[in-house]
Amino acid sequence: MKNEIHNIVMIGAGNVATHLAMAFHDKGKKIVQIYSLHEKDAELLAQKVDATFTTDNKEIILHADLYIIAVNDSAIKDVVNKLHLGNQLVVHTSGSVEMEILSACSTSYGVIYLLQTFTKEHKVDFSHIPFCIEANNKENLQLLRNLAELLTDDVRNISSEQRSIIHLAAVFTCNFTNHMYVLAEEILKKNNIPFDILKPLLMETVMKIKDHDPVEIQTGPAQRNDLLVIEKHLQMLAQFPEYAEIYKLITQSIVNKSQHND
Amino acid sequence: MKNEIHNIVMIGAGNVATHLAMAFHDKGKKIVQIYSLHEKDAELLAQKVDATFTTDNKEIILHADLYIIAVNDSAIKDVVNKLHLGNQLVVHTSGSVEMEILSACSTSYGVIYLLQTFTKEHKVDFSHIPFCIEANNKENLQLLRNLAELLTDDVRNISSEQRSIIHLAAVFTCNFTNHMYVLAEEILKKNNIPFDILKPLLMETVMKIKDHDPVEIQTGPAQRNDLLVIEKHLQMLAQFPEYAEIYKLITQSIVNKSQHND
């Protein structure tokens, strides 16, 4: 039984693969190989972390301590079908795919799910990012915990079921809020008003969340059930029928919530 | 014609009134009086800014340089009907009420709309908050600009029509995003997962907005049109039918937008 992970094969060369490989490399782990169907991405990442790279699954090195599958959810199954690892430890990094999918390629498996949004250019400070880990047994869980603790002070044992709940909540918190910004920008742009005027407001909205329960700090016409303003807004949205529907539905949900809390 | 505002009567004693009165007081302006129907709030604010206070509109001091009506939108008309100012300058602070409503109480009027969300306990740094100003003539606009520039480096001339557009966009950016946090927290709570696990993610989501157009940084299952994950999420939301509707509508809107941009 190994008690430390030294060598890692990274499968994937996208945002998560890149940030993770670089972070482990910085902490002294050896990234031995990058495997990706996208040759240029594989080569680029391999250069960054002093690794070899391949686009041929038959060339994947078989004696590494850990295989990290950091590819799109829909590609995980394809990768698993190409890997025949015996008892080498393999993890994926997905929020919504069950851990058990990995049992087809190894008897040692787990998950490292990073609760963060990554873009390639934007360097990420991992030190407080929640790492949600899961493994098929205690020993593997401890190996993953030791590894994750190199990068972050927030490692949590999270089951596949909990992980998919967290992923769903993250869609609301990250993707859906960003879409609210998209709609706001479009509404402003149609009226020649720059989006930057809203940035201090949206920063403050998030800063408040640091210290407050979101339901306690809700403000605005829906929270006050201010029907005159709501009606005026819906008239202004007549040229954006899709956004008017979103406005109506969220406003009704805020009204329901505020009455429920009274 | 005055060229500087020295004395201010504050009408209202809520969040905006409190933060504005304290900020102008700190900058050496004299807050001569607080008028509010809520005696305790009026007294409390009066103490903070060395002002007198009254709950009787007949006692409102008539010789001040500026009257700031910082009350709920629905109360502005009532206040206007009680004020008979001749040509004293009067402004309101609302995002969605037209400036002209003030013409019933004075021949000099305008708007100071602060694009920020306030809570009483949370001290606000005004220095980069956009102040949207409007006035019935150039001289009054200049008076308001000079006053606003005491507090912020971001003063903008914004018409009533533009202001209501900005207010609508702010509802999406502030109130609706906060409601996404509310829903995420509730989904997590039902599964005994603390909301704090999402905080690094939501902070990073907003930090990216500083340097990127929101439409460029959209991620997640809707952006990838990942129907398997979307279907799984809708099944998980079966116990929250209202949230499932919101999920469907926003997801469809993200899908529409991403296809439109391809």
Interface residues (C-beta under 8 A of the other chain):
Chain A: N72 D73 S74 S96 L115 Q116 T117 T119 H122 V124 H128 I129 P130 D154 R156 Q162 S164 I165 I166 L168 A169 A170 V171 F172 T173 C174 N175 F176 T177 N178 H179 M180 Y181 V182 L183 A184 E185 I187 L188 N191 I193 F195 I197 L198 K199 P200 L201 L202 M203 E204 T205 V206 K208 I209 K210 H212 D213 P214 V215 I217 Q218 T219 G220 P221 A222 Q223 R224 D226 L228 V229 K232 H233 M236 L237 E242 Y243 E245 I246 Y247 L249 I250 S253 I254 N256 K257
Chain B: N72 D73 S74 S96 L115 Q116 T117 T119 H122 V124 H128 I129 P130 C132 D154 R156 Q162 S164 I165 I166 L168 A169 A170 V171 F172 T173 C174 N175 F176 T177 N178 H179 M180 Y181 V182 L183 A184 E185 I187 L188 N191 I193 F195 I197 L198 K199 P200 L201 L202 M203 E204 T205 V206 K208 I209 K210 H212 D213 P214 V215 I217 Q218 T219 G220 P221 A222 Q223 R224 D226 L228 V229 K232 H233 M236 L237 E242 Y243 E245 I246 Y247 L249 I250 S253 I254 N256 K257
